[in-house]
Amino acid sequence: MAATIKDETGVEPELVSGGGGIFDVVVDGDMIFSKHEVDRFPEPDEILSKLRDL
């Protein structure tokens, strides 16, 4: 997903290791996706759409 974000936006995502199955996508301090909240991993288009809306 990081490569897709970079290809689509030109921004290099920062990947932060976590534990316990956490998978969050945070942009400028605002969470745009949380696996913990929706109990699934995001689809790449789902994240790209949210990034475009910013």
N, C-alpha and C positions, 0 to 999 in steps of 0.2 A: 504494500500500500504506500510506503514511503516513496518508492520510485514513481508511482502513478501521480502522487501529489506534486513531486518535483517536476515531472514532465508537463503536467497541466498548469501549474502555477509559477514555475521557476523558483520556488522557495524550497530550500533544503530543510526538511523536517528534522526536528531533534527527537531522537528515540530515547526514552528513559526506561531502563529496566524496572520492572515491578514484580510483585509476587501475588499469589492468591488469585490468579486469573483476572487481575485488573487490566482493563484495556480502555483507556480514556483518550480522547482527542481534545486538546486544549489549544486555543488560539488567543494569543495576547492576554492570557489569564482567564479567558472565558471557556468553560467546557461546552463543546458542541456535540459530544457523544460520550456516553458512559455505558460500557457493557454491563456494569453492575446494575444500572437502572433499568435496562431493557432486556437483560439476560440473553444477549446474543452478540456476536461480532457484527460490525457494520459491513454493508456492501460498499465497494469502492465508490460507486456512483453516488451513494448516499452522503459520503463525506465530501466528495467534490461539489455536490450541489450545495451543501451547507457552507463550504468555503466560498463559492461564487456569490452566495447571498450576503456575505459580510461586506 
